[in-house]
Amino acid sequence: MKIAVIGAGAAGIMAALRAAPVTQVGGTVSLFEHNQTIGRKLLVTGSGRCNLTNDALDPSLYHCADPEWMASFLDRLGVAELRDWLERLGIPTFKTDDGWYYPLSQSAQSVVEILRERLEEAGILMRVATKVEWFGLKDDQFELKLNWNEQKTVERFDKLVVAAGGMAYPDLGSRGSLFSSLERAGHTIETIIPALGPIYVELGAFKALKGLRFDAVTSIYKDGERLGSTFGNLIVTEKGFNGPGVMNLSHYVGLHPGKELQLQVNFLAPFWEGMAEELADLEKAKGSLRGLLLRALPPKAVDFLMSQAELDPGTPIKGVEGEQLLRLLRVATDNRFKITGAGDFRNSQVTVGGVAVGEVDPLTFESRLVPGLYLVGETNNVAGPCGGFNLHYAFGSGFLAGKHLTSLQNNT
Ligand SMILES: Cc1cc2nc3c(=O)[nH]c(=O)nc-3n(C[C@H](O)[C@H](O)[C@H](O)COP(=O)(O)OP(=O)(O)OC[C@H]3O[C@@H](n4cnc5c(N)ncnc54)[C@H](O)[C@@H]3O)c2cc1C
């Protein structure tokens, strides 16, 4: 069996490695990558630490048209299964207190180097610097038009795994160049938009906080309806907000073009429990309001919020008037910013959109329309939040495709 895998990212590398047993019975696995090296996007994941998976994996947390499809995949390949396979490849993992998994080395570079070593050992034919310009079907085989150094050739394969990614961070290699071949093969490509990127807003006076970081709860609203909400660290930028605290919401901007959207930022929510206790009995409370806010926020932010609420910095908690407290809570918990846009593909980490998941089997990742064609990773319309959800899905889908290919060989 001659297998071609297009794309040496997380999904393609894993598919090739898991399909490698076919090489022991006369088959071949060719891994095509148009970058000069494999795993370029993997290298930048998790700020170079490679956040691999997460205890909180749940179908409902993924942007995927069919949560049941996602549930079938996660039931088959959960955190334990992925960690076990990574460990077998020589990538042991550890968990942070909040349930995020990283390689023990805490180095994406180590992960890529180990994967490269495993690919070489497994006899995978690594064809880097080779762009697949298009593919098509001919006589039950897949024809690939290859471009290596402007030398163009056509090669045929029995099975094809498309692991070419989406369109996020095109500088790292994934530019959606094979979506047209997939459409010609009969697949539906659902609207592609950037996700996990910055959100731009009319900051107004909040521009004064540029450069500051906060843990906050943010929510996105359309016509008063809350579309989504997330918690995380965010940074105030020239044009709005960036960081995990808003990235999980950025795709809503692309999903509602031309609609008026608002971003609510609640700076106090993560610390509210402790503060509420202090504010429960105003007569017994000690210290100043400023002091209370300083427990959670930097002085620049506290002074800004107090001035926005028109409160004297020395205002004691004891005896603070209800109206004063309300003003402070309003500016600290219910800031509504008009959204003016979101990051584009160049600064958004993943892609929403791609091959419709209903056209792909979630247990084998074989196309339901074209036998012998496998679609894995970000090429499909699946996108998760920050926290290892996307690498879990990319590695996991590649794993299941490779496993299925191996089982076919065993059955012949
Ligand atoms: C800055 C950043 C940080 C991230 N951090 C994390 C994180 O910590 N945890 C997490 O879970 N997710 C993270 N992600 C998301 C995650 O990296 C992706 O979801 C995942 O890598 C997708 O894997 P993939 O194999 O499907 O696609 P890709 O990694 O995009 O791989 C596709 C490969 O196919 C190649 N290719 C494309 N077209 C062709 C062609 N025609 N011919 C030949 N080769 C082709 C590309 O060059 C590329 O190497 C991050 C993303 C970015 C950009």
The ligand as an ORCA input file, in Angstrom:
! r2SCAN-3c Opt
* xyz 0 1
  C       1.243     30.842     17.750
  C       0.406     29.590     17.937
  C       0.394     28.961     19.170
  C      -0.401     27.819     19.355
  N      -0.354     27.180     20.570
  C      -1.082     26.055     20.742
  C      -0.971     25.299     21.961
  O      -0.124     25.580     22.828
  N      -1.795     24.216     22.108
  C      -2.698     23.841     21.144
  O      -3.433     22.885     21.346
  N      -2.771     24.507     19.965
  C      -1.973     25.564     19.740
  N      -2.023     26.220     18.524
  C      -2.890     25.647     17.446
  C      -2.200     24.401     16.865
  O      -0.852     24.692     16.612
  C      -2.861     23.968     15.551
  O      -4.234     23.797     15.755
  C      -2.261     22.651     15.074
  O      -0.866     22.760     14.968
  C      -2.868     22.245     13.735
  O      -2.155     21.128     13.281
  P      -2.330     20.627     11.772
  O      -1.341     19.521     11.630
  O      -3.756     20.347     11.492
  O      -1.942     21.865     10.865
  P      -0.546     22.644     10.696
  O       0.250     22.594     11.939
  O      -0.896     23.958     10.151
  O       0.231     21.773      9.644
  C      -0.097     21.735      8.275
  C       1.174     21.521      7.496
  O       0.848     21.277      6.133
  C       1.782     21.960      5.310
  N       1.132     22.188      4.006
  C       0.006     22.902      3.778
  N      -0.337     22.863      2.478
  C       0.609     22.098      1.860
  C       0.806     21.698      0.530
  N      -0.038     22.054     -0.428
  N       1.891     20.921      0.234
  C       2.765     20.546      1.213
  N       2.622     20.897      2.493
  C       1.541     21.665      2.838
  C       2.078     23.239      6.075
  O       3.311     23.808      5.698
  C       2.081     22.736      7.515
  O       3.363     22.358      7.962
  C      -1.207     27.317     18.283
  C      -1.158     27.936     17.047
  C      -0.336     29.049     16.851
  C      -0.273     29.679     15.488
*
